[in-house]
Amino acid sequence: MRLSRRSLLALAAGTGAALALPRRVLAQGVASAVVPPAAADIPAGELHGLSAFGDLKYPADFAHFDYVDPAAPKGGGFSHMGPVAFYNQALQTFNSFNGYILKGDAAQGIELTFDTLMARALDEPDAVYGLLARSVAVSEDGTVYRFRLRPQARFHDGSTLDAEDVAFSLNLLKAKGHPIIQQSLADMEGAETEGADIAVVRFTKTRARDVPLLAAQLPIFSRAYYGTKNFEESTLEPPLGSGAYKVGRFESGRYVEYARVADYWGAGLPVNVGIDNFDVVRYEYFRDREVGFEAFKAGAYRFREEFTSRTWATGYDFPAMKDGRVKREELPDGTPSGAQGWFLNLRRPQFADPRLREALSYAFDFEWTNTNLMYGAYKRVHSFFENTDLKAQGPADAAETALIDKLADLVPPEQIAVLKGEPWSPPASDGSGQDRTLLRKASALLREAGFVVKDGKLTDKAGRAVTIEFLDDEGSLERHTAPFIKNLGVLGISASFRLVDPAQYQRRLNDFDFDATVRRYTMSAVPGESLRSFFGSKAAATPGSSNLSGIADPATDRLIDLVIAANSREELTTACRVLDRRMRFNRIWVPQWYSGLHRIAYWDEFAWPSVPRPTYGRGIPDIWSAKARKAG
């Protein structure tokens, strides 16, 4: 699958926020004594960590996360094609180091240069622990968070990082950050200071449960640095950060290296112990994944997550693989698989009727595609919460039924009845590649909706031909889309695959100038505010937002609000299942596939910690280290 290839929207497996980074903020520049906070160092009434429902695995005096090796050796380098991108980052090129605005194509990994208030634990669904913040006090009504900063926090130029920098950064991101950030911070009223060491962040009473966790994981900038810089401009000037890494060597569009900071202020903090052990982390860029694979085989970079099933099945037979210099593994992915598919732009008139949108699903033969193009490596996506207990299955249970009934002021009675039954799922084909039974069902749906075929072309009631352009910025899915396009032609729909360069692709997505495109929305184990940016009505009208389909449905909005307002895991589960039913009812996509695995290959020069691997993230390269070089 290509899969997390554009997981710009991928959630760090816990906060539920579209902005949360898939790593804890980075670690240690030099080997240093572990400095666990004594419980007595946490002022009375303050917390050393946060989670959506208040449960934390680690105590205030924990020394390090359980999934790291605290004695991991430091040194060596790690190079890869970055598997995911965030905000304005691109996977095939870059022309900027400003990764938090809409403008430009930012370099992957730029988040490595910034510290955040708190850092993620990858063995908990959504917990964060103090990094810049030593502790946090939460008001009784949950609207005010007072983060107490560590006095030793420093930027890379040696200047102090204080509460003014925190307030400046959060207010700046809310006002001028990428639209995804702005949307997610809508319920943050603002940030201010109480002295040099207390940053006060205020939220609305209706804020989503995960918004404070999101704010605690956003980058903190230098107020002094941006006093002389325009934050809204893309630039190749390396930014001033405070994290364990800073920008090293780079060549725009080809590679970028991040060099570990030798005197990193946070070395030895519990959240940083045993993490980020490499001297250099390098991102390689290739316009084509096949070219990138050839470079990996030649040793040009040393780690690859494989998203092409054909390559995984047939390509790993090169000499370095055969003689053991290259290893590969399939890692279970304990995080939600989310929703991947061709998302339809409902702003386009040809997609106005849900019956046409459903008919498209009858033309995609997943069973044939999986067998003939993907070596049987994948499972069909049915749900927006695939691979979790949040997925709707079977008729609605009592709790779901009660919640569905509360939508009666927004949903017609006939739809209420449908929502209580089996949730919609894409059909299973006979695997022939052109299932005539399914295509007849699609034709019947189209006739029912008033579409007719004239001179071999499907036309609407106004006589306009139905056309679809599948937009992409790299060609790995063209061979999967081609048989789908052929079956659409049987229905009279003129469809095409359009390949554009990454910059044009991103501009067209930002402007919603497309018919259909592939996207994977990865949900959190505890979904929250990100749902509004993915599927909320406000996001549908916000250029650059994550709501590519343009769905603007009051019932969906209400259900998202109920998910966000849930006070327990049970309430959350019920609300998510009903939301799943409603979203699947709306037919905004043609579902594709998922694997539930990370398929990785690497040159045999890296070491895993000899402890249980984290459930909610790969931890690569974060918790890996370099093996000692063999003699000779």
PAZA-378877 format. One record per residue (C-alpha): x, y, z. Coordinates in steps of 0.25 Angstrom, whole numbers. Layout:
N
@xx:X | yy:Y | zz:Z
...
END
This chain:
632
@xx:0 | yy:0 | zz:0
@xx:4 | yy:14 | zz:-2
@xx:-2 | yy:16 | zz:9
@xx:5 | yy:24 | zz:19
@xx:12 | yy:30 | zz:7
@xx:3 | yy:42 | zz:9
@xx:0 | yy:41 | zz:23
@xx:1 | yy:56 | zz:25
@xx:-11 | yy:54 | zz:33
@xx:-5 | yy:42 | zz:41
@xx:-8 | yy:43 | zz:55
@xx:2 | yy:40 | zz:66
@xx:-4 | yy:28 | zz:71
@xx:-11 | yy:34 | zz:83
@xx:-14 | yy:49 | zz:83
@xx:-24 | yy:48 | zz:72
@xx:-19 | yy:61 | zz:67
@xx:-15 | yy:63 | zz:53
@xx:-3 | yy:71 | zz:57
@xx:3 | yy:61 | zz:66
@xx:17 | yy:56 | zz:62
@xx:20 | yy:42 | zz:61
@xx:31 | yy:42 | zz:70
@xx:34 | yy:48 | zz:84
@xx:42 | yy:60 | zz:83
@xx:56 | yy:56 | zz:80
@xx:67 | yy:51 | zz:89
@xx:80 | yy:52 | zz:93
@xx:92 | yy:59 | zz:87
@xx:102 | yy:53 | zz:96
@xx:103 | yy:41 | zz:106
@xx:98 | yy:47 | zz:119
@xx:94 | yy:43 | zz:133
@xx:79 | yy:40 | zz:133
@xx:72 | yy:51 | zz:141
@xx:59 | yy:45 | zz:146
@xx:50 | yy:55 | zz:153
@xx:48 | yy:52 | zz:167
@xx:33 | yy:52 | zz:171
@xx:36 | yy:63 | zz:181
@xx:41 | yy:72 | zz:170
@xx:27 | yy:72 | zz:164
@xx:19 | yy:83 | zz:172
@xx:7 | yy:79 | zz:180
@xx:-6 | yy:79 | zz:171
@xx:2 | yy:78 | zz:158
@xx:4 | yy:67 | zz:148
@xx:16 | yy:61 | zz:141
@xx:8 | yy:56 | zz:130
@xx:-5 | yy:57 | zz:122
@xx:-15 | yy:47 | zz:115
@xx:-29 | yy:48 | zz:110
@xx:-36 | yy:41 | zz:121
@xx:-25 | yy:44 | zz:132
@xx:-18 | yy:30 | zz:132
@xx:-3 | yy:29 | zz:132
@xx:6 | yy:17 | zz:132
@xx:19 | yy:24 | zz:137
@xx:20 | yy:30 | zz:151
@xx:26 | yy:44 | zz:153
@xx:40 | yy:38 | zz:156
@xx:41 | yy:29 | zz:144
@xx:55 | yy:28 | zz:139
@xx:52 | yy:25 | zz:124
@xx:41 | yy:18 | zz:115
@xx:41 | yy:3 | zz:116
@xx:43 | yy:1 | zz:101
@xx:57 | yy:8 | zz:100
@xx:71 | yy:3 | zz:104
@xx:76 | yy:14 | zz:113
@xx:90 | yy:9 | zz:110
@xx:89 | yy:10 | zz:95
@xx:102 | yy:14 | zz:88
@xx:102 | yy:28 | zz:82
@xx:108 | yy:30 | zz:68
@xx:107 | yy:26 | zz:54
@xx:96 | yy:30 | zz:44
@xx:82 | yy:26 | zz:39
@xx:78 | yy:29 | zz:25
@xx:64 | yy:26 | zz:18
@xx:53 | yy:31 | zz:9
@xx:44 | yy:37 | zz:19
@xx:31 | yy:29 | zz:20
@xx:21 | yy:40 | zz:24
@xx:19 | yy:55 | zz:23
@xx:13 | yy:66 | zz:31
@xx:6 | yy:79 | zz:28
@xx:13 | yy:85 | zz:16
@xx:24 | yy:74 | zz:15
@xx:26 | yy:67 | zz:2
@xx:31 | yy:53 | zz:-1
@xx:38 | yy:55 | zz:-14
@xx:44 | yy:69 | zz:-12
@xx:46 | yy:81 | zz:-3
@xx:49 | yy:95 | zz:-4
@xx:47 | yy:101 | zz:10
@xx:50 | yy:98 | zz:24
@xx:38 | yy:105 | zz:29
@xx:29 | yy:93 | zz:32
@xx:17 | yy:99 | zz:39
@xx:11 | yy:108 | zz:29
@xx:3 | yy:106 | zz:16
@xx:13 | yy:112 | zz:7
@xx:25 | yy:104 | zz:1
@xx:29 | yy:89 | zz:1
@xx:36 | yy:87 | zz:14
@xx:47 | yy:77 | zz:17
@xx:43 | yy:64 | zz:24
@xx:49 | yy:63 | zz:38
@xx:49 | yy:78 | zz:41
@xx:41 | yy:75 | zz:54
@xx:54 | yy:68 | zz:59
@xx:60 | yy:82 | zz:62
@xx:49 | yy:87 | zz:71
@xx:45 | yy:83 | zz:85
@xx:31 | yy:83 | zz:91
@xx:25 | yy:84 | zz:104
@xx:22 | yy:70 | zz:106
@xx:26 | yy:57 | zz:99
@xx:19 | yy:44 | zz:94
@xx:20 | yy:31 | zz:100
@xx:19 | yy:20 | zz:89
@xx:14 | yy:9 | zz:99
@xx:1 | yy:17 | zz:103
@xx:-11 | yy:21 | zz:94
@xx:-9 | yy:36 | zz:96
@xx:0 | yy:39 | zz:109
@xx:10 | yy:51 | zz:108
@xx:21 | yy:54 | zz:119
@xx:29 | yy:66 | zz:122
@xx:40 | yy:71 | zz:113
@xx:41 | yy:86 | zz:113
@xx:30 | yy:86 | zz:123
@xx:34 | yy:80 | zz:137
@xx:20 | yy:79 | zz:141
@xx:6 | yy:85 | zz:138
@xx:-6 | yy:90 | zz:147
@xx:-20 | yy:88 | zz:141
@xx:-31 | yy:96 | zz:146
@xx:-43 | yy:89 | zz:152
@xx:-52 | yy:92 | zz:139
@xx:-41 | yy:88 | zz:130
@xx:-40 | yy:101 | zz:122
@xx:-27 | yy:106 | zz:128
@xx:-13 | yy:99 | zz:127
@xx:-1 | yy:105 | zz:134
@xx:12 | yy:99 | zz:129
@xx:24 | yy:100 | zz:138
@xx:36 | yy:101 | zz:130
@xx:50 | yy:95 | zz:132
@xx:60 | yy:106 | zz:135
@xx:71 | yy:99 | zz:127
@xx:63 | yy:99 | zz:114
@xx:72 | yy:106 | zz:103
@xx:72 | yy:109 | zz:88
@xx:83 | yy:104 | zz:80
@xx:90 | yy:118 | zz:81
@xx:90 | yy:117 | zz:96
@xx:79 | yy:127 | zz:98
@xx:68 | yy:123 | zz:109
@xx:55 | yy:117 | zz:105
@xx:45 | yy:123 | zz:114
@xx:30 | yy:124 | zz:116
@xx:30 | yy:136 | zz:106
@xx:35 | yy:127 | zz:95
@xx:24 | yy:117 | zz:98
@xx:13 | yy:127 | zz:98
@xx:18 | yy:134 | zz:86
@xx:19 | yy:120 | zz:78
@xx:5 | yy:115 | zz:81
@xx:-2 | yy:129 | zz:78
@xx:6 | yy:130 | zz:65
@xx:2 | yy:116 | zz:61
@xx:-12 | yy:118 | zz:64
@xx:-12 | yy:131 | zz:56
@xx:-3 | yy:128 | zz:44
@xx:1 | yy:113 | zz:45
@xx:-3 | yy:103 | zz:34
@xx:-19 | yy:102 | zz:33
@xx:-18 | yy:88 | zz:39
@xx:-12 | yy:95 | zz:51
@xx:-21 | yy:106 | zz:52
@xx:-33 | yy:97 | zz:51
@xx:-28 | yy:88 | zz:62
@xx:-25 | yy:100 | zz:71
@xx:-39 | yy:106 | zz:69
@xx:-43 | yy:103 | zz:83
@xx:-30 | yy:109 | zz:89
@xx:-33 | yy:123 | zz:93
@xx:-19 | yy:128 | zz:95
@xx:-6 | yy:127 | zz:103
@xx:1 | yy:136 | zz:112
@xx:11 | yy:136 | zz:123
@xx:12 | yy:137 | zz:138
@xx:27 | yy:140 | zz:140
@xx:38 | yy:134 | zz:133
@xx:35 | yy:120 | zz:136
@xx:20 | yy:118 | zz:135
@xx:13 | yy:118 | zz:121
@xx:-2 | yy:119 | zz:123
@xx:-11 | yy:113 | zz:112
@xx:-26 | yy:115 | zz:112
@xx:-36 | yy:107 | zz:105
@xx:-51 | yy:108 | zz:102
@xx:-61 | yy:101 | zz:111
@xx:-65 | yy:93 | zz:99
@xx:-51 | yy:89 | zz:95
@xx:-48 | yy:75 | zz:90
@xx:-41 | yy:66 | zz:101
@xx:-29 | yy:65 | zz:92
@xx:-26 | yy:79 | zz:89
@xx:-18 | yy:82 | zz:101
@xx:-9 | yy:69 | zz:98
@xx:-8 | yy:75 | zz:84
@xx:-4 | yy:88 | zz:89
@xx:7 | yy:81 | zz:98
@xx:13 | yy:75 | zz:85
@xx:14 | yy:87 | zz:76
@xx:28 | yy:93 | zz:73
@xx:33 | yy:104 | zz:82
@xx:40 | yy:115 | zz:74
@xx:50 | yy:126 | zz:78
@xx:42 | yy:139 | zz:80
@xx:55 | yy:147 | zz:78
@xx:58 | yy:139 | zz:65
@xx:45 | yy:142 | zz:59
@xx:45 | yy:156 | zz:63
@xx:54 | yy:158 | zz:51
@xx:48 | yy:148 | zz:42
@xx:35 | yy:146 | zz:34
@xx:28 | yy:134 | zz:39
@xx:19 | yy:133 | zz:28
@xx:30 | yy:132 | zz:17
@xx:36 | yy:119 | zz:12
@xx:51 | yy:119 | zz:13
@xx:64 | yy:110 | zz:12
@xx:70 | yy:117 | zz:24
@xx:71 | yy:106 | zz:35
@xx:63 | yy:111 | zz:47
@xx:67 | yy:113 | zz:61
@xx:62 | yy:101 | zz:69
@xx:64 | yy:95 | zz:83
@xx:63 | yy:80 | zz:80
@xx:73 | yy:69 | zz:79
@xx:76 | yy:71 | zz:65
@xx:79 | yy:83 | zz:56
@xx:79 | yy:84 | zz:40
@xx:93 | yy:80 | zz:35
@xx:97 | yy:77 | zz:20
@xx:86 | yy:78 | zz:10
@xx:83 | yy:80 | zz:-5
@xx:69 | yy:85 | zz:-8
@xx:60 | yy:74 | zz:-14
@xx:71 | yy:63 | zz:-12
@xx:75 | yy:61 | zz:2
@xx:75 | yy:67 | zz:16
@xx:83 | yy:63 | zz:28
@xx:80 | yy:66 | zz:43
@xx:92 | yy:66 | zz:52
@xx:91 | yy:63 | zz:66
@xx:94 | yy:75 | zz:76
@xx:106 | yy:72 | zz:84
@xx:102 | yy:80 | zz:96
@xx:87 | yy:78 | zz:95
@xx:81 | yy:83 | zz:108
@xx:71 | yy:72 | zz:109
@xx:81 | yy:60 | zz:109
@xx:77 | yy:51 | zz:121
@xx:63 | yy:55 | zz:122
@xx:54 | yy:43 | zz:125
@xx:46 | yy:45 | zz:112
@xx:60 | yy:45 | zz:104
@xx:67 | yy:34 | zz:110
@xx:71 | yy:23 | zz:100
@xx:65 | yy:31 | zz:88
@xx:71 | yy:37 | zz:76
@xx:84 | yy:31 | zz:77
@xx:90 | yy:34 | zz:63
@xx:99 | yy:45 | zz:60
@xx:93 | yy:48 | zz:47
@xx:78 | yy:45 | zz:42
@xx:77 | yy:47 | zz:27
@xx:65 | yy:48 | zz:18
@xx:67 | yy:44 | zz:3
@xx:58 | yy:49 | zz:-8
@xx:54 | yy:42 | zz:-21
@xx:43 | yy:46 | zz:-31
@xx:40 | yy:31 | zz:-33
@xx:39 | yy:20 | zz:-23
@xx:45 | yy:10 | zz:-33
@xx:57 | yy:18 | zz:-35
@xx:58 | yy:20 | zz:-19
@xx:57 | yy:4 | zz:-18
@xx:69 | yy:3 | zz:-27
@xx:77 | yy:13 | zz:-19
@xx:74 | yy:5 | zz:-6
@xx:79 | yy:-8 | zz:-13
@xx:92 | yy:-1 | zz:-16
@xx:93 | yy:4 | zz:-2
@xx:91 | yy:19 | zz:-5
@xx:82 | yy:19 | zz:8
@xx:80 | yy:9 | zz:18
@xx:66 | yy:7 | zz:23
@xx:53 | yy:6 | zz:15
@xx:39 | yy:4 | zz:18
@xx:33 | yy:-4 | zz:7
@xx:19 | yy:1 | zz:2
@xx:19 | yy:-6 | zz:-12
@xx:14 | yy:-21 | zz:-10
@xx:20 | yy:-25 | zz:-23
@xx:33 | yy:-20 | zz:-19
@xx:32 | yy:-27 | zz:-6
@xx:28 | yy:-40 | zz:-12
@xx:38 | yy:-40 | zz:-24
@xx:49 | yy:-29 | zz:-22
@xx:56 | yy:-34 | zz:-10
@xx:65 | yy:-44 | zz:-17
@xx:78 | yy:-35 | zz:-19
@xx:92 | yy:-40 | zz:-15
@xx:92 | yy:-32 | zz:-2
@xx:79 | yy:-38 | zz:2
@xx:83 | yy:-52 | zz:-1
@xx:96 | yy:-52 | zz:7
@xx:90 | yy:-46 | zz:19
@xx:95 | yy:-31 | zz:18
@xx:81 | yy:-27 | zz:17
@xx:70 | yy:-31 | zz:26
@xx:55 | yy:-30 | zz:25
@xx:43 | yy:-31 | zz:35
@xx:28 | yy:-30 | zz:36
@xx:25 | yy:-23 | zz:49
@xx:11 | yy:-24 | zz:54
@xx:4 | yy:-10 | zz:54
@xx:-4 | yy:-8 | zz:67
@xx:-9 | yy:6 | zz:63
@xx:-23 | yy:8 | zz:56
@xx:-21 | yy:5 | zz:41
@xx:-31 | yy:17 | zz:38
@xx:-37 | yy:20 | zz:24
@xx:-30 | yy:19 | zz:11
@xx:-37 | yy:20 | zz:-2
@xx:-40 | yy:29 | zz:-14
@xx:-47 | yy:41 | zz:-8
@xx:-57 | yy:48 | zz:-16
@xx:-58 | yy:63 | zz:-17
@xx:-72 | yy:65 | zz:-13
@xx:-71 | yy:80 | zz:-18
@xx:-71 | yy:75 | zz:-32
@xx:-85 | yy:74 | zz:-38
@xx:-83 | yy:60 | zz:-44
@xx:-82 | yy:54 | zz:-29
@xx:-95 | yy:61 | zz:-24
@xx:-103 | yy:48 | zz:-24
@xx:-99 | yy:38 | zz:-14
@xx:-104 | yy:27 | zz:-23
@xx:-94 | yy:30 | zz:-33
@xx:-83 | yy:30 | zz:-22
@xx:-88 | yy:17 | zz:-18
@xx:-88 | yy:12 | zz:-32
@xx:-73 | yy:15 | zz:-33
@xx:-70 | yy:5 | zz:-22
@xx:-76 | yy:-6 | zz:-31
@xx:-66 | yy:-3 | zz:-42
@xx:-54 | yy:-5 | zz:-33
@xx:-50 | yy:-20 | zz:-33
@xx:-42 | yy:-21 | zz:-20
@xx:-41 | yy:-36 | zz:-20
@xx:-35 | yy:-36 | zz:-34
@xx:-26 | yy:-25 | zz:-31
@xx:-21 | yy:-31 | zz:-18
@xx:-18 | yy:-45 | zz:-25
@xx:-12 | yy:-40 | zz:-38
@xx:-5 | yy:-27 | zz:-34
@xx:-3 | yy:-28 | zz:-19
@xx:1 | yy:-43 | zz:-17
@xx:-11 | yy:-45 | zz:-7
@xx:-4 | yy:-36 | zz:3
@xx:-15 | yy:-27 | zz:7
@xx:-29 | yy:-27 | zz:13
@xx:-41 | yy:-18 | zz:9
@xx:-44 | yy:-6 | zz:16
@xx:-58 | yy:-5 | zz:21
@xx:-58 | yy:5 | zz:32
@xx:-52 | yy:19 | zz:36
@xx:-47 | yy:13 | zz:48
@xx:-42 | yy:0 | zz:42
@xx:-35 | yy:-10 | zz:51
@xx:-40 | yy:-4 | zz:64
@xx:-52 | yy:-7 | zz:73
@xx:-58 | yy:7 | zz:69
@xx:-62 | yy:0 | zz:55
@xx:-77 | yy:-1 | zz:53
@xx:-81 | yy:-16 | zz:51
@xx:-95 | yy:-22 | zz:50
@xx:-108 | yy:-16 | zz:54
@xx:-106 | yy:-4 | zz:64
@xx:-106 | yy:-9 | zz:79
@xx:-115 | yy:-2 | zz:89
@xx:-105 | yy:9 | zz:92
@xx:-103 | yy:12 | zz:77
@xx:-118 | yy:12 | zz:75
@xx:-121 | yy:22 | zz:86
@xx:-110 | yy:31 | zz:80
@xx:-116 | yy:30 | zz:66
@xx:-130 | yy:33 | zz:71
@xx:-124 | yy:47 | zz:76
@xx:-121 | yy:50 | zz:61
@xx:-135 | yy:50 | zz:57
@xx:-136 | yy:66 | zz:56
@xx:-124 | yy:65 | zz:45
@xx:-127 | yy:52 | zz:38
@xx:-139 | yy:47 | zz:31
@xx:-147 | yy:35 | zz:37
@xx:-143 | yy:26 | zz:26
@xx:-128 | yy:29 | zz:28
@xx:-130 | yy:27 | zz:43
@xx:-135 | yy:13 | zz:40
@xx:-123 | yy:10 | zz:30
@xx:-113 | yy:15 | zz:41
@xx:-118 | yy:5 | zz:51
@xx:-116 | yy:-7 | zz:41
@xx:-103 | yy:-13 | zz:35
@xx:-93 | yy:-2 | zz:32
@xx:-90 | yy:0 | zz:17
@xx:-78 | yy:-7 | zz:12
@xx:-72 | yy:-8 | zz:-1
@xx:-76 | yy:-21 | zz:-9
@xx:-68 | yy:-33 | zz:-11
@xx:-66 | yy:-37 | zz:-25
@xx:-64 | yy:-51 | zz:-32
@xx:-49 | yy:-47 | zz:-34
@xx:-51 | yy:-47 | zz:-50
@xx:-46 | yy:-33 | zz:-51
@xx:-60 | yy:-29 | zz:-57
@xx:-71 | yy:-35 | zz:-49
@xx:-83 | yy:-34 | zz:-58
@xx:-93 | yy:-35 | zz:-46
@xx:-87 | yy:-23 | zz:-39
@xx:-86 | yy:-15 | zz:-51
@xx:-101 | yy:-18 | zz:-54
@xx:-104 | yy:-13 | zz:-40
@xx:-96 | yy:0 | zz:-42
@xx:-104 | yy:2 | zz:-55
@xx:-117 | yy:0 | zz:-48
@xx:-113 | yy:11 | zz:-37
@xx:-109 | yy:21 | zz:-48
@xx:-122 | yy:19 | zz:-55
@xx:-130 | yy:21 | zz:-42
@xx:-122 | yy:34 | zz:-40
@xx:-126 | yy:39 | zz:-54
@xx:-113 | yy:36 | zz:-62
@xx:-114 | yy:31 | zz:-76
@xx:-104 | yy:26 | zz:-86
@xx:-104 | yy:34 | zz:-99
@xx:-94 | yy:30 | zz:-110
@xx:-86 | yy:21 | zz:-100
@xx:-85 | yy:33 | zz:-90
@xx:-92 | yy:34 | zz:-76
@xx:-99 | yy:47 | zz:-75
@xx:-107 | yy:54 | zz:-64
@xx:-121 | yy:60 | zz:-65
@xx:-115 | yy:72 | zz:-71
@xx:-108 | yy:64 | zz:-82
@xx:-94 | yy:66 | zz:-77
@xx:-85 | yy:55 | zz:-78
@xx:-79 | yy:49 | zz:-65
@xx:-64 | yy:50 | zz:-65
@xx:-54 | yy:47 | zz:-54
@xx:-39 | yy:50 | zz:-53
@xx:-31 | yy:43 | zz:-43
@xx:-20 | yy:52 | zz:-38
@xx:-7 | yy:48 | zz:-33
@xx:8 | yy:53 | zz:-32
@xx:15 | yy:39 | zz:-33
@xx:11 | yy:27 | zz:-42
@xx:11 | yy:15 | zz:-32
@xx:-4 | yy:14 | zz:-32
@xx:-6 | yy:16 | zz:-47
@xx:-6 | yy:1 | zz:-49
@xx:-16 | yy:-1 | zz:-38
@xx:-25 | yy:10 | zz:-44
@xx:-25 | yy:6 | zz:-58
@xx:-34 | yy:-6 | zz:-57
@xx:-43 | yy:2 | zz:-49
@xx:-44 | yy:13 | zz:-60
@xx:-46 | yy:2 | zz:-70
@xx:-59 | yy:-3 | zz:-62
@xx:-63 | yy:11 | zz:-61
@xx:-63 | yy:12 | zz:-76
@xx:-73 | yy:0 | zz:-76
@xx:-82 | yy:9 | zz:-69
@xx:-80 | yy:20 | zz:-79
@xx:-72 | yy:28 | zz:-69
@xx:-60 | yy:35 | zz:-76
@xx:-48 | yy:34 | zz:-66
@xx:-33 | yy:37 | zz:-66
@xx:-21 | yy:37 | zz:-57
@xx:-14 | yy:50 | zz:-57
@xx:1 | yy:50 | zz:-52
@xx:6 | yy:64 | zz:-48
@xx:19 | yy:69 | zz:-40
@xx:18 | yy:70 | zz:-25
@xx:17 | yy:85 | zz:-24
@xx:5 | yy:85 | zz:-34
@xx:-1 | yy:74 | zz:-27
@xx:-1 | yy:81 | zz:-14
@xx:-6 | yy:94 | zz:-19
@xx:-18 | yy:87 | zz:-26
@xx:-21 | yy:79 | zz:-13
@xx:-20 | yy:92 | zz:-5
@xx:-30 | yy:99 | zz:-15
@xx:-38 | yy:86 | zz:-16
@xx:-36 | yy:86 | zz:-30
@xx:-38 | yy:71 | zz:-33
@xx:-48 | yy:61 | zz:-35
@xx:-42 | yy:49 | zz:-28
@xx:-29 | yy:46 | zz:-21
@xx:-24 | yy:35 | zz:-11
@xx:-22 | yy:38 | zz:3
@xx:-20 | yy:30 | zz:16
@xx:-26 | yy:36 | zz:29
@xx:-20 | yy:30 | zz:40
@xx:-29 | yy:31 | zz:53
@xx:-24 | yy:31 | zz:67
@xx:-27 | yy:20 | zz:78
@xx:-34 | yy:32 | zz:84
@xx:-40 | yy:41 | zz:73
@xx:-42 | yy:55 | zz:76
@xx:-41 | yy:69 | zz:69
@xx:-34 | yy:64 | zz:57
@xx:-48 | yy:58 | zz:52
@xx:-53 | yy:73 | zz:50
@xx:-41 | yy:75 | zz:41
@xx:-43 | yy:62 | zz:34
@xx:-59 | yy:63 | zz:32
@xx:-64 | yy:75 | zz:38
@xx:-73 | yy:85 | zz:31
@xx:-64 | yy:97 | zz:34
@xx:-52 | yy:90 | zz:29
@xx:-59 | yy:87 | zz:16
@xx:-59 | yy:102 | zz:13
@xx:-44 | yy:104 | zz:18
@xx:-34 | yy:104 | zz:7
@xx:-22 | yy:95 | zz:10
@xx:-30 | yy:87 | zz:20
@xx:-31 | yy:72 | zz:21
@xx:-45 | yy:71 | zz:18
@xx:-42 | yy:67 | zz:3
@xx:-56 | yy:61 | zz:1
@xx:-63 | yy:74 | zz:4
@xx:-73 | yy:66 | zz:13
@xx:-82 | yy:77 | zz:20
@xx:-92 | yy:69 | zz:28
@xx:-99 | yy:74 | zz:40
@xx:-101 | yy:60 | zz:46
@xx:-86 | yy:57 | zz:44
@xx:-83 | yy:70 | zz:51
@xx:-91 | yy:66 | zz:63
@xx:-86 | yy:52 | zz:64
@xx:-72 | yy:58 | zz:63
@xx:-75 | yy:67 | zz:75
@xx:-80 | yy:55 | zz:83
@xx:-68 | yy:48 | zz:80
@xx:-60 | yy:59 | zz:85
@xx:-68 | yy:62 | zz:97
@xx:-69 | yy:47 | zz:102
@xx:-65 | yy:46 | zz:117
@xx:-62 | yy:31 | zz:116
@xx:-56 | yy:20 | zz:107
@xx:-70 | yy:14 | zz:106
@xx:-76 | yy:27 | zz:102
@xx:-65 | yy:29 | zz:92
@xx:-67 | yy:15 | zz:86
@xx:-82 | yy:17 | zz:84
@xx:-80 | yy:31 | zz:78
@xx:-69 | yy:26 | zz:68
@xx:-77 | yy:14 | zz:64
@xx:-89 | yy:23 | zz:60
@xx:-80 | yy:33 | zz:53
@xx:-74 | yy:22 | zz:45
@xx:-88 | yy:17 | zz:41
@xx:-92 | yy:31 | zz:37
@xx:-79 | yy:34 | zz:29
@xx:-80 | yy:20 | zz:22
@xx:-95 | yy:24 | zz:19
@xx:-90 | yy:37 | zz:12
@xx:-81 | yy:29 | zz:1
@xx:-70 | yy:40 | zz:0
@xx:-60 | yy:30 | zz:-4
@xx:-56 | yy:17 | zz:-11
@xx:-50 | yy:9 | zz:0
@xx:-36 | yy:2 | zz:-4
@xx:-28 | yy:-7 | zz:5
@xx:-19 | yy:-8 | zz:18
@xx:-9 | yy:-18 | zz:23
@xx:-8 | yy:-16 | zz:38
@xx:7 | yy:-18 | zz:36
@xx:20 | yy:-10 | zz:35
@xx:29 | yy:-16 | zz:24
@xx:43 | yy:-11 | zz:26
@xx:56 | yy:-14 | zz:20
@xx:70 | yy:-10 | zz:25
@xx:85 | yy:-12 | zz:24
@xx:90 | yy:-20 | zz:35
@xx:96 | yy:-9 | zz:43
@xx:85 | yy:-5 | zz:53
@xx:81 | yy:-11 | zz:66
@xx:67 | yy:-12 | zz:73
@xx:66 | yy:-10 | zz:88
@xx:65 | yy:-24 | zz:94
@xx:52 | yy:-20 | zz:101
@xx:37 | yy:-21 | zz:97
@xx:34 | yy:-12 | zz:85
@xx:24 | yy:-1 | zz:86
@xx:10 | yy:-3 | zz:82
@xx:6 | yy:10 | zz:77
@xx:18 | yy:14 | zz:68
@xx:30 | yy:7 | zz:60
@xx:40 | yy:15 | zz:68
@xx:49 | yy:15 | zz:56
@xx:59 | yy:22 | zz:56
@xx:56 | yy:28 | zz:70
@xx:60 | yy:16 | zz:78
@xx:70 | yy:9 | zz:69
@xx:85 | yy:10 | zz:70
@xx:97 | yy:7 | zz:61
@xx:103 | yy:-7 | zz:63
@xx:118 | yy:-7 | zz:66
@xx:126 | yy:-8 | zz:53
@xx:132 | yy:-22 | zz:50
@xx:147 | yy:-23 | zz:48
@xx:150 | yy:-22 | zz:33
END
